[in-house]
Amino acid sequence: MVSDEKILPKPGQRNILITSALPYVNNVPHLGNIVGSVLSADVFSRFHKARGHPTLYICGTDEYGTATETKALEERISPRELCDKYAQVHADIYEWFEIGFDIFGRTSTSQQQDIVQHIFRKLYENEYLVERTSRQPYCEKHKSFLADRFIEGTCPKCGYDDARGDQCDSCGSVDYEPLDLIKPRCKIDPEVTPIARDTRHIHLRLDKLQQSIEEWSKESSTKGDWSRNGKIITESWLKQGLRDRGISRDLSWGVPIPLDVFKDEKDKEIYKNKVFYVWFDACIGYVSITANYTEDWEKWWRDPDNVQLYQFMGKDNVPFHTVIFPGSQIGTGEKWTMLHHLSTTEYLNYENGKFSKSRGVGVFGNNARDTNVAPDVWRYYLLKNRPETGDTQFEWKYFIEQNNSELLAKLGNFVNRVIKLVNSKIYDSVIPDYSARHSDKAFERSKNEINQYLQQYLREMEAVNLKAGIQTAMQIAQAGNNFLQSNGFDNKLAANEPEKAAAVTGIAINIIYLCASIFEPYLPATSKSILEQLQAPFLHIPDHWTADDIKPGHQIGKAKYLFTQIDPKKEEEWRNQFGGTQIERMKKEEEAAKAAAKKAVAKAKKVKKNTKPEYANVETTAAGGAEPMTNQEPVDAVTDGVQQVTLPTS
């Protein structure tokens, strides 16, 4: 039964607050997004909970902005209805991957509006805001200003000819204005060339805040040991010199500008139809989602002396978390829990190409389910190939190999071999009395080796070296295999040397128990299965392993396989299945659906022809199962405004 008690910081303990970058609601996350933020943060959260630390893991959908407005117009529904629909798509994907959020919230809430407007008022009072009249791209055809991501053109920094108004996917630059693009075009209608038109907006005086941001980032990046690329990107921004940045937009879907700060009625009239720029309020979403989780949210976000904030994201999101959001916090003059450790990743590429949300290249979260491979296998492969210090590749060949030669051959076989023997007539599922030879010197060598690996694992996890952490966890499993091999663990040992066999069995069972703990952050379903087979409660990850947590006389459950072999032939099948763009896949799925529908119609006609009328309905229903629901969309099309992704209904 789930407890209603909220997770709150505890005085005198190490309190860990974790966030992963808020995914934009219109996008289906691809594997690179998943490993770079939500999955990595999940592993870190599970680790600290397994160490007994008060830990809160926050995430949710980023829902405001032009992309939402435009997509809602396309689907002829309100932005709210659109967000309701696609927030659930995200939640379903993360649930399948067993991401253990304490809350997966949303930014389109009353708490978001209250907290964003509060921060804005404080910045206004402290004179960190300024009004600017600027020339913005305006689409004459649609009679509206174009938000950054809905204008495209050639990047002014690197010359890439498909850059967006807010970011270049090629060089990663975000430090330019939409009208800086060369040969700009409207993304909604590429035939239309936007014109420049004057509009007034509010800017955040990052230039005025630069010294404070520099002092804070220097201290935080050192104490918190930020990822190298996070440091480099932040230092680059600061070295170039910060400039004021617009925080309002000409939209209706977003947090409205509070008009009570303006004394002049003309100003109120100008800003009454404007909202905050999504990248000003998106990071504040972490705070508001926490406020949706608990009324005591300030205990997490207003206590920098007792709470450590760890934030996970891809490198594209770094400046918003290390410059803009901290600058906003500093500018309020209030006490805030601020970034302690920044964990950023490079790119996970797909089969020597790039994943792309907007162009639909690669395996997306919903596609992973279609392989019928368990989520833990996906988690293992992604985390072992986490792009921590450089780009890595997703390749089907190695995905299959790592399941077969590592998960199955090392961890799975070790656990199954020991539990099956304990299940046998030799011990009848009861742990033998292993006390007589438990402390033999020959066994101490193996215990010391495993404790050395455990210390290494703890250091790696604390440093957020998650890729190294999973490799060390597997070394402990392999040490278990080596322990069995070196001691001749089999039926003959039990018959010829019962005391030694009992000691080997007892230690091996406790290695498995330790594996259930250290693998839990990475492979939660696998850990759960091991604990069910052991019939033992979860063991917090210890500082030192004593090899006797499961005592003699304990009765275990029946052995179950943790992993299954994947046929190497699947490599080519999956490469063909997922090798095209999302549009190509959608076309294939549409063609398959049409063919299936045509076949079903032909079959129905045949049934009708060969069946007596009075029994037709009964027999058709009995043969085909439940009748289909009416007015139901067979496929959900999820898009970021241009490119569509097909979501199967099963």
C-alpha positions as CSV (number, residue, x, y, z in Angstrom):
1,M,0.0,0.0,0.0
2,V,1.4,3.4,-1.0
3,S,1.9,5.8,1.9
4,D,0.3,9.2,1.9
5,E,3.2,10.6,3.9
6,K,5.2,13.1,1.9
7,I,8.9,12.9,1.5
8,L,10.4,16.0,3.3
9,P,13.9,16.9,4.3
10,K,15.0,15.8,7.8
11,P,17.2,17.8,10.1
12,G,20.7,16.4,10.5
13,Q,20.4,14.1,7.5
14,R,21.7,14.3,3.9
15,N,18.6,15.6,2.0
16,I,18.8,15.1,-1.8
17,L,16.5,17.0,-4.2
18,I,16.7,15.7,-7.8
19,T,15.3,17.1,-11.0
20,S,15.5,15.9,-14.6
21,A,14.9,18.3,-17.5
22,L,11.2,18.9,-18.2
23,P,10.3,17.3,-21.5
24,Y,8.3,19.5,-23.8
25,V,4.8,18.1,-23.9
26,N,4.5,17.9,-27.7
27,N,7.6,15.7,-28.2
28,V,7.8,11.9,-27.8
29,P,11.2,11.3,-26.0
30,H,13.8,9.3,-27.9
31,L,16.3,7.1,-26.2
32,G,18.9,9.9,-26.0
33,N,16.4,12.1,-24.1
34,I,15.6,9.2,-21.8
35,V,19.1,8.3,-20.8
36,G,20.3,11.9,-20.7
37,S,17.8,13.1,-18.1
38,V,14.9,11.0,-16.7
39,L,16.6,7.6,-16.6
40,S,19.9,9.0,-15.2
41,A,18.1,11.0,-12.5
42,D,16.0,7.9,-11.7
43,V,19.2,5.8,-11.1
44,F,20.6,8.5,-8.8
45,S,17.3,8.9,-6.9
46,R,17.0,5.2,-6.4
47,F,20.6,5.0,-5.2
48,H,20.2,7.6,-2.5
49,K,16.9,6.1,-1.4
50,A,18.7,2.7,-1.2
51,R,21.2,4.4,1.0
52,G,18.5,5.7,3.3
53,H,18.7,9.4,2.5
54,P,15.6,11.6,2.3
55,T,15.3,12.0,-1.5
56,L,12.8,13.7,-3.7
57,Y,12.7,13.2,-7.5
58,I,10.8,15.8,-9.5
59,C,9.9,16.0,-13.1
60,G,7.0,16.9,-15.4
61,T,5.9,18.1,-18.8
62,D,6.8,21.6,-19.9
63,E,3.5,22.7,-21.4
64,Y,3.5,26.4,-22.3
65,G,4.6,28.1,-25.6
66,T,3.9,28.5,-29.2
67,A,4.4,24.9,-30.1
68,T,1.4,24.0,-27.9
69,E,-0.8,26.7,-29.3
70,T,0.0,25.8,-32.9
71,K,-0.6,22.1,-32.4
72,A,-3.8,22.7,-30.6
73,L,-5.0,24.8,-33.6
74,E,-4.1,21.9,-35.9
75,E,-6.1,19.4,-33.9
76,R,-8.9,21.9,-33.3
77,I,-8.8,21.5,-29.5
78,S,-7.7,23.9,-26.8
79,P,-4.1,24.0,-25.5
80,R,-5.3,22.6,-22.2
81,E,-6.9,19.6,-24.0
82,L,-3.8,19.1,-26.0
83,C,-1.6,19.1,-22.9
84,D,-3.9,16.7,-21.1
85,K,-3.7,14.3,-24.0
86,Y,0.1,14.3,-24.5
87,A,1.1,14.6,-20.8
88,Q,-0.4,11.1,-20.5
89,V,1.7,9.9,-23.5
90,H,4.8,11.0,-21.7
91,A,3.7,9.5,-18.4
92,D,2.9,6.1,-20.0
93,I,6.4,5.9,-21.7
94,Y,8.2,6.7,-18.4
95,E,6.1,4.3,-16.5
96,W,7.0,1.6,-19.0
97,F,10.7,2.4,-18.4
98,E,10.0,2.1,-14.7
99,I,11.1,5.7,-13.9
100,G,10.4,6.2,-10.3
101,F,9.3,9.9,-10.0
102,D,8.0,11.0,-6.7
103,I,5.8,13.3,-8.8
104,F,5.6,13.6,-12.5
105,G,3.8,16.9,-12.7
106,R,3.0,19.7,-15.2
107,T,3.8,23.4,-15.6
108,S,0.3,24.5,-16.6
109,T,-0.9,24.8,-13.0
110,S,-2.0,27.6,-10.6
111,Q,1.0,26.9,-8.5
112,Q,3.2,27.6,-11.5
113,Q,1.5,30.9,-12.1
114,D,1.8,32.0,-8.5
115,I,5.5,31.2,-8.1
116,V,6.5,32.6,-11.5
117,Q,4.7,35.8,-10.9
118,H,6.2,36.1,-7.4
119,I,9.7,35.7,-8.8
120,F,8.9,38.3,-11.5
121,R,7.6,40.8,-9.0
122,K,10.8,40.4,-6.9
123,L,13.0,40.9,-9.9
124,Y,10.9,44.0,-10.8
125,E,11.2,45.4,-7.3
126,N,15.0,44.9,-7.3
127,E,15.3,46.6,-10.7
128,Y,16.6,43.5,-12.6
129,L,14.1,44.0,-15.4
130,V,14.0,46.4,-18.3
131,E,11.6,47.1,-21.1
132,R,12.9,46.9,-24.7
133,T,11.3,47.6,-28.0
134,S,12.6,45.1,-30.5
135,R,11.9,44.0,-34.0
136,Q,10.5,40.5,-34.0
137,P,9.7,38.1,-36.9
138,Y,6.0,38.5,-37.9
139,C,4.1,36.3,-40.2
140,E,1.7,38.4,-42.3
141,K,-0.1,35.3,-43.5
142,H,-1.0,34.2,-40.0
143,K,-1.2,37.7,-38.5
144,S,1.0,36.8,-35.6
145,F,4.5,37.1,-34.2
146,L,6.5,33.9,-34.6
147,A,8.0,32.4,-31.5
148,D,11.7,31.4,-31.7
149,R,11.2,27.8,-32.6
150,F,8.7,28.6,-35.4
151,I,11.2,30.5,-37.5
152,E,14.0,28.6,-39.3
153,G,17.0,29.6,-41.4
154,T,20.8,29.5,-41.7
155,C,22.7,29.6,-38.4
156,P,24.6,32.9,-38.1
157,K,27.3,31.1,-36.1
158,C,28.1,28.0,-38.1
159,G,26.2,28.3,-41.4
160,Y,23.9,25.3,-40.7
161,D,21.0,25.8,-43.0
162,D,18.3,24.3,-40.8
163,A,18.7,26.2,-37.5
164,R,15.7,27.2,-35.4
165,G,15.1,30.7,-34.1
166,D,16.0,29.6,-30.5
167,Q,18.8,27.1,-31.1
168,C,21.1,25.5,-33.7
169,D,21.1,21.7,-33.7
170,S,24.4,21.6,-35.4
171,C,26.7,23.8,-33.3
172,G,24.4,24.0,-30.2
173,S,24.4,27.8,-30.2
174,V,21.5,29.5,-28.4
175,D,23.0,33.0,-28.2
176,Y,21.4,34.7,-31.1
177,E,18.0,36.3,-31.9
178,P,15.5,34.8,-34.4
179,L,16.1,37.7,-36.9
180,D,19.8,36.9,-36.8
181,L,19.1,33.9,-38.9
182,I,20.1,34.1,-42.6
183,K,17.3,33.6,-45.1
184,P,14.6,33.2,-42.4
185,R,11.4,31.3,-43.1
186,C,8.2,30.5,-41.3
187,K,8.2,26.9,-40.1
188,I,4.4,26.6,-40.4
189,D,4.5,27.7,-44.0
190,P,8.1,27.7,-45.4
191,E,7.0,29.6,-48.5
192,V,6.4,32.7,-46.3
193,T,9.3,34.9,-45.4
194,P,8.7,36.6,-42.0
195,I,9.0,40.4,-41.8
196,A,10.4,42.4,-38.9
197,R,7.9,44.3,-36.8
198,D,8.2,46.3,-33.5
199,T,7.0,44.9,-30.2
200,R,7.7,45.7,-26.6
201,H,9.0,43.1,-24.2
202,I,10.4,42.7,-20.7
203,H,14.1,41.6,-20.4
204,L,16.0,40.1,-17.5
205,R,19.1,42.1,-16.8
206,L,21.6,39.2,-16.8
207,D,24.3,41.7,-17.5
208,K,23.6,43.4,-14.2
209,L,23.5,40.0,-12.5
210,Q,26.7,38.6,-14.2
211,Q,29.1,39.2,-11.3
212,S,26.8,37.4,-8.8
213,I,26.2,34.6,-11.2
214,E,29.9,34.2,-11.8
215,E,30.7,34.1,-8.1
216,W,27.9,31.5,-7.5
217,S,28.8,29.3,-10.4
218,K,32.5,29.2,-9.5
219,E,31.7,28.0,-6.0
220,S,28.9,25.6,-7.0
221,S,30.7,24.0,-9.9
222,T,33.7,23.3,-7.6
223,K,31.8,22.1,-4.5
224,G,29.3,20.2,-6.5
225,D,31.8,18.8,-9.1
226,W,29.7,19.7,-12.2
227,S,30.1,17.6,-15.4
228,R,32.9,18.9,-17.5
229,N,30.7,19.9,-20.4
230,G,28.4,21.8,-18.1
231,K,31.3,23.8,-16.7
232,I,32.7,24.6,-20.2
233,I,29.3,25.7,-21.6
234,T,28.6,27.9,-18.5
235,E,32.1,29.5,-18.6
236,S,31.7,30.2,-22.3
237,W,28.5,32.1,-21.7
238,L,30.1,34.1,-18.9
239,K,33.3,34.8,-20.8
240,Q,31.3,36.2,-23.8
241,G,29.5,38.5,-21.4
242,L,25.9,38.2,-20.5
243,R,23.3,40.5,-22.0
244,D,19.7,41.2,-21.0
245,R,17.4,38.5,-22.3
246,G,13.7,38.7,-23.2
247,I,11.4,36.9,-20.8
248,S,8.0,37.8,-22.4
249,R,6.3,36.7,-25.6
250,D,3.3,37.6,-27.7
251,L,1.2,34.6,-26.9
252,S,-1.9,33.6,-25.0
253,W,-1.0,30.2,-23.7
254,G,1.4,30.7,-20.8
255,V,1.7,32.4,-17.5
256,P,0.4,36.0,-17.9
257,I,2.4,39.0,-17.0
258,P,1.0,40.4,-13.7
259,L,-0.3,43.9,-14.7
260,D,-0.4,45.2,-11.1
261,V,3.4,46.0,-11.3
262,F,2.7,48.7,-13.9
263,K,1.5,52.2,-12.9
264,D,0.8,53.4,-16.4
265,E,-2.4,52.2,-18.0
266,K,-0.7,52.2,-21.4
267,D,1.8,49.7,-20.1
268,K,-1.0,47.5,-18.8
269,E,-2.7,47.7,-22.2
270,I,0.5,46.6,-23.9
271,Y,1.2,43.6,-21.7
272,K,-2.3,42.4,-21.1
273,N,-2.0,39.8,-24.0
274,K,1.6,38.8,-23.3
275,V,2.9,35.8,-21.3
276,F,6.3,34.8,-19.9
277,Y,8.8,33.2,-22.3
278,V,8.8,29.4,-21.7
279,W,12.5,29.3,-20.9
280,F,12.0,31.9,-18.1
281,D,9.3,29.9,-16.4
282,A,10.2,26.3,-17.4
283,C,12.9,25.9,-14.7
284,I,10.6,27.4,-12.2
285,G,8.4,24.4,-13.0
286,Y,10.6,22.3,-10.8
287,V,9.5,24.5,-7.9
288,S,5.8,24.6,-8.8
289,I,5.7,20.8,-9.4
290,T,7.1,20.4,-5.9
291,A,4.4,22.7,-4.6
292,N,1.9,20.4,-6.3
293,Y,3.4,17.5,-4.5
294,T,3.4,19.1,-1.0
295,E,2.3,22.3,0.7
296,D,5.7,22.2,2.5
297,W,7.6,22.8,-0.8
298,E,9.6,25.5,0.7
299,K,11.3,23.0,3.0
300,W,12.9,21.7,-0.2
301,W,13.4,24.9,-2.1
302,R,14.1,27.5,0.6
303,D,16.8,25.6,2.6
304,P,20.2,25.7,0.9
305,D,22.0,24.8,4.1
306,N,20.2,21.4,4.4
307,V,19.3,20.4,0.9
308,Q,21.5,19.5,-2.0
309,L,20.0,20.0,-5.5
310,Y,21.1,17.6,-8.3
311,Q,20.0,18.4,-11.8
312,F,20.1,16.1,-14.8
313,M,19.9,17.1,-18.5
314,G,21.4,17.0,-22.0
315,K,24.0,19.6,-22.7
316,D,21.6,21.7,-24.8
317,N,19.8,22.8,-21.6
318,V,22.8,23.8,-19.6
319,P,22.7,27.7,-19.9
320,F,19.1,27.8,-18.7
321,H,20.0,25.9,-15.5
322,T,23.4,27.5,-14.8
323,V,22.8,31.1,-15.9
324,I,19.1,32.1,-16.4
325,F,17.4,30.2,-13.6
326,P,20.1,30.8,-10.9
327,G,20.2,34.5,-12.1
328,S,16.5,34.7,-11.5
329,Q,16.9,33.1,-8.0
330,I,19.7,35.5,-7.1
331,G,17.8,38.5,-8.4
332,T,14.9,38.0,-6.1
333,G,17.2,38.6,-3.1
334,E,15.5,35.7,-1.3
335,K,16.9,32.4,0.1
336,W,16.7,29.6,-2.4
337,T,18.0,26.1,-2.7
338,M,20.3,26.4,-5.7
339,L,22.1,23.9,-8.0
340,H,24.7,21.8,-6.2
341,H,25.6,19.2,-8.9
342,L,25.0,19.5,-12.6
343,S,25.0,16.2,-14.5
344,T,25.0,16.7,-18.2
345,T,25.4,14.3,-21.1
346,E,26.7,14.4,-24.6
347,Y,24.7,12.9,-27.5
348,L,23.5,9.3,-27.8
349,N,23.5,8.7,-31.6
350,Y,21.5,6.1,-33.4
351,E,23.4,3.6,-35.7
352,N,26.0,6.3,-36.8
353,G,23.3,8.9,-37.2
354,K,21.6,11.5,-34.9
355,F,18.3,11.1,-33.1
356,S,16.1,14.1,-33.9
357,K,12.8,15.0,-32.3
358,S,11.7,17.3,-35.1
359,R,12.8,14.9,-37.9
360,G,11.8,11.7,-36.2
361,V,15.1,9.8,-36.6
362,G,15.8,6.8,-34.3
363,V,14.1,4.7,-31.7
364,F,11.6,6.7,-29.5
365,G,10.2,5.7,-26.1
366,N,7.1,4.2,-27.5
367,N,9.0,2.2,-30.1
368,A,11.0,0.4,-27.4
369,R,7.9,-1.4,-26.2
370,D,7.3,-2.8,-29.7
371,T,10.4,-5.1,-29.4
372,N,8.9,-7.0,-26.5
373,V,12.3,-6.7,-24.7
374,A,11.9,-6.1,-21.0
375,P,12.5,-2.5,-19.8
376,D,15.4,-3.5,-17.6
377,V,17.3,-4.7,-20.6
378,W,16.8,-1.3,-22.2
379,R,17.8,0.4,-19.0
380,Y,21.0,-1.6,-18.7
381,Y,22.1,-1.0,-22.3
382,L,21.3,2.7,-22.2
383,L,23.1,3.3,-18.9
384,K,26.1,1.2,-19.8
385,N,26.4,3.4,-22.9
386,R,25.5,6.7,-21.2
387,P,27.3,9.5,-23.1
388,E,28.9,11.0,-20.0
389,T,32.1,12.4,-21.5
390,G,31.6,12.0,-25.2
391,D,29.0,10.9,-27.8
392,T,28.0,7.2,-27.8
393,Q,26.2,5.0,-30.3
394,F,23.0,3.0,-30.0
395,E,23.7,-0.2,-32.0
396,W,21.3,-3.2,-32.2
397,K,24.3,-5.6,-32.4
398,Y,25.7,-4.6,-29.0
399,F,22.2,-4.2,-27.5
400,I,21.7,-7.9,-28.2
401,E,25.2,-8.9,-27.2
402,Q,25.0,-7.1,-23.8
403,N,21.7,-8.9,-23.0
404,N,23.1,-12.3,-23.9
405,S,26.7,-12.1,-22.7
406,E,26.3,-9.9,-19.6
407,L,22.8,-9.8,-18.2
408,L,22.0,-13.4,-19.0
409,A,25.4,-15.0,-18.8
410,K,26.8,-13.2,-15.7
411,L,24.0,-11.9,-13.5
412,G,21.1,-14.2,-14.6
413,N,23.0,-17.4,-14.6
414,F,24.7,-16.7,-11.2
415,V,21.4,-16.0,-9.5
416,N,19.6,-19.0,-11.1
417,R,22.4,-21.5,-10.5
418,V,22.5,-20.8,-6.7
419,I,18.8,-20.6,-6.1
420,K,18.1,-23.7,-8.1
421,L,20.6,-25.7,-6.0
422,V,19.0,-24.4,-2.7
423,N,15.6,-25.4,-4.2
424,S,16.9,-28.9,-4.8
425,K,16.5,-31.9,-2.5
426,I,19.9,-31.1,-1.0
427,Y,18.6,-28.1,1.0
428,D,14.8,-28.2,0.2
429,S,14.8,-24.3,-0.2
430,V,16.2,-23.7,3.3
431,I,19.6,-21.9,3.7
432,P,21.9,-24.4,5.4
433,D,23.9,-23.6,8.6
434,Y,27.0,-22.0,7.1
435,S,28.5,-20.8,10.4
436,A,31.1,-23.5,10.8
437,R,33.3,-22.4,7.9
438,H,31.9,-18.9,7.1
439,S,35.1,-17.2,8.3
440,D,37.6,-19.5,6.5
441,K,40.6,-17.6,5.2
442,A,39.9,-19.0,1.7
443,F,36.5,-17.3,1.7
444,E,37.8,-14.0,3.2
445,R,39.7,-13.3,0.0
446,S,36.5,-13.3,-1.9
447,K,34.7,-11.2,0.7
448,N,37.4,-8.6,0.6
449,E,37.3,-8.5,-3.2
450,I,33.6,-7.9,-3.2
451,N,33.9,-5.2,-0.5
452,Q,36.6,-3.4,-2.5
453,Y,34.2,-3.4,-5.5
454,L,31.4,-2.2,-3.2
455,Q,33.5,0.8,-2.1
456,Q,34.4,1.5,-5.7
457,Y,30.6,1.4,-6.5
458,L,29.8,3.8,-3.7
459,R,32.4,6.3,-4.9
460,E,31.2,6.1,-8.5
461,M,27.6,6.6,-7.6
462,E,28.3,9.5,-5.3
463,A,30.2,11.2,-8.1
464,V,27.3,10.5,-10.5
465,N,29.5,8.3,-12.6
466,L,26.6,6.1,-13.5
467,K,28.2,4.3,-16.4
468,A,31.1,3.2,-14.2
469,G,28.7,2.3,-11.4
470,I,26.8,-0.3,-13.5
471,Q,30.0,-1.8,-14.7
472,T,31.2,-2.2,-11.1
473,A,27.9,-3.7,-10.1
474,M,28.4,-6.3,-12.8
475,Q,31.9,-7.0,-11.6
476,I,30.4,-8.0,-8.2
477,A,28.0,-10.4,-10.0
478,Q,31.0,-11.8,-11.9
479,A,32.9,-12.1,-8.6
480,G,30.0,-14.3,-7.4
481,N,30.4,-16.5,-10.5
482,N,34.1,-16.7,-9.9
483,F,33.5,-17.6,-6.2
484,L,31.3,-20.5,-7.3
485,Q,33.7,-21.7,-9.9
486,S,36.8,-21.6,-7.6
487,N,35.0,-23.6,-4.9
488,G,33.4,-26.3,-7.2
489,F,29.8,-25.3,-6.4
490,D,27.7,-28.3,-7.4
491,N,25.8,-31.4,-6.0
492,K,29.1,-33.3,-5.5
493,L,30.4,-30.6,-3.2
494,A,27.3,-30.9,-1.0
495,A,27.7,-34.7,-0.9
496,N,31.5,-34.8,-0.3
497,E,32.1,-31.7,1.8
498,P,28.8,-30.6,3.4
499,E,30.3,-27.9,5.7
500,K,32.2,-26.3,2.9
501,A,29.2,-26.6,0.6
502,A,27.0,-24.9,3.3
503,A,29.5,-22.0,3.6
504,V,29.7,-21.5,-0.1
505,T,25.9,-21.6,-0.4
506,G,25.4,-19.1,2.4
507,I,28.0,-16.7,1.1
508,A,26.7,-17.0,-2.5
509,I,23.1,-16.3,-1.3
510,N,24.3,-13.2,0.4
511,I,26.2,-12.1,-2.7
512,I,22.9,-12.4,-4.6
513,Y,21.2,-10.4,-1.8
514,L,23.8,-7.7,-2.2
515,C,23.3,-7.7,-6.0
516,A,19.6,-7.1,-5.5
517,S,20.5,-3.9,-3.7
518,I,23.3,-2.5,-5.9
519,F,21.4,-3.3,-9.1
520,E,18.1,-1.9,-7.9
521,P,18.9,1.7,-9.1
522,Y,19.6,0.3,-12.5
523,L,17.3,-2.8,-12.9
524,P,14.4,-2.3,-10.5
525,A,12.3,-5.2,-11.9
526,T,15.2,-7.5,-11.8
527,S,16.0,-6.6,-8.2
528,K,12.3,-7.1,-7.3
529,S,12.4,-10.6,-8.8
530,I,15.5,-11.5,-6.9
531,L,14.0,-10.4,-3.6
532,E,10.9,-12.4,-4.4
533,Q,13.0,-15.5,-5.1
534,L,14.9,-14.9,-1.9
535,Q,11.7,-14.1,0.1
536,A,13.7,-11.3,1.7
537,P,13.0,-7.6,2.2
538,F,15.0,-4.9,0.4
539,L,18.4,-4.4,2.0
540,H,19.8,-0.8,2.1
541,I,23.1,-0.6,0.3
542,P,25.7,-1.0,3.1
543,D,29.0,0.7,3.7
544,H,30.5,-2.7,4.4
545,W,29.2,-6.1,3.3
546,T,29.3,-8.9,6.0
547,A,28.0,-11.8,3.9
548,D,25.5,-12.9,6.5
549,D,22.4,-10.7,6.1
550,I,20.4,-13.8,5.1
551,K,20.7,-16.2,8.1
552,P,20.8,-20.0,8.2
553,G,17.4,-21.5,8.3
554,H,15.8,-18.9,6.1
555,Q,13.5,-20.3,3.5
556,I,13.7,-19.0,0.0
557,G,11.2,-19.1,-2.9
558,K,11.4,-20.9,-6.2
559,A,13.9,-20.0,-8.9
560,K,12.8,-17.9,-11.9
561,Y,14.7,-16.8,-14.9
562,L,15.7,-13.1,-14.8
563,F,16.6,-12.8,-18.5
564,T,16.0,-14.6,-21.8
565,Q,18.2,-15.1,-24.8
566,I,17.7,-12.7,-27.7
567,D,18.1,-14.3,-31.1
568,P,21.0,-12.5,-33.0
569,K,18.8,-12.5,-36.1
570,K,16.7,-9.8,-34.4
571,E,19.5,-7.3,-35.2
572,E,18.6,-7.1,-38.9
573,E,14.9,-7.3,-38.2
574,W,14.9,-4.4,-35.7
575,R,17.3,-2.3,-37.9
576,N,14.8,-2.6,-40.8
577,Q,11.9,-2.0,-38.5
578,F,13.3,1.1,-36.9
579,G,15.8,2.2,-39.5
580,G,13.7,4.8,-41.3
581,T,12.5,8.1,-40.3
582,Q,9.3,8.4,-38.2
583,I,7.4,9.4,-41.4
584,E,8.5,6.3,-43.2
585,R,7.5,4.1,-40.3
586,M,4.2,5.9,-40.1
587,K,3.6,5.2,-43.8
588,K,4.5,1.5,-43.3
589,E,2.1,1.3,-40.3
590,E,-0.6,3.0,-42.3
591,E,-0.1,0.6,-45.2
592,A,-0.2,-2.4,-42.8
593,A,-3.3,-1.0,-41.1
594,K,-5.1,-0.6,-44.5
595,A,-4.1,-4.1,-45.6
596,A,-5.3,-5.5,-42.3
597,A,-8.6,-3.6,-42.6
598,K,-9.0,-4.8,-46.2
599,K,-8.4,-8.4,-45.1
600,A,-10.9,-8.0,-42.2
601,V,-13.6,-6.7,-44.5
602,A,-13.0,-9.7,-46.9
603,K,-13.2,-12.1,-44.0
604,A,-16.4,-10.5,-42.7
605,K,-18.0,-10.8,-46.1
606,K,-17.0,-14.4,-46.2
607,V,-18.4,-15.1,-42.7
608,K,-21.6,-13.3,-43.7
609,K,-22.0,-15.3,-46.8
610,N,-21.5,-18.7,-45.1
611,T,-23.4,-17.9,-41.9
612,K,-27.1,-17.9,-41.2
613,P,-28.3,-14.4,-40.5
614,E,-29.8,-15.1,-37.1
615,Y,-26.4,-16.3,-35.8
616,A,-24.0,-13.9,-37.7
617,N,-23.5,-11.4,-34.9
618,V,-22.9,-14.1,-32.2
619,E,-20.4,-16.0,-34.3
620,T,-18.5,-12.9,-35.5
621,T,-18.2,-11.6,-31.9
622,A,-17.1,-15.0,-30.6
623,A,-14.5,-15.4,-33.3
624,G,-13.1,-11.9,-33.2
625,G,-13.3,-11.0,-29.6
626,A,-14.9,-7.8,-28.2
627,E,-16.4,-5.4,-30.7
628,P,-14.3,-2.3,-31.4
629,M,-15.2,0.9,-29.6
630,T,-16.7,3.6,-31.8
631,N,-15.4,7.2,-32.0
632,Q,-12.0,6.0,-30.8
633,E,-8.8,7.1,-32.5
634,P,-6.9,4.0,-33.5
635,V,-3.6,5.8,-33.5
636,D,-2.4,8.9,-31.5
637,A,-0.2,11.2,-33.6
638,V,2.3,13.0,-31.5
639,T,4.2,15.9,-33.0
640,D,6.3,18.8,-32.2
641,G,4.5,20.9,-34.8
642,V,5.8,19.4,-38.1
643,Q,7.0,15.8,-37.7
644,Q,4.6,13.1,-36.6
645,V,5.3,10.0,-34.5
646,T,2.8,7.1,-34.6
647,L,1.9,5.6,-31.3
648,P,0.5,2.1,-31.5
649,T,-2.5,1.5,-29.3
650,S,-0.9,-1.7,-27.9
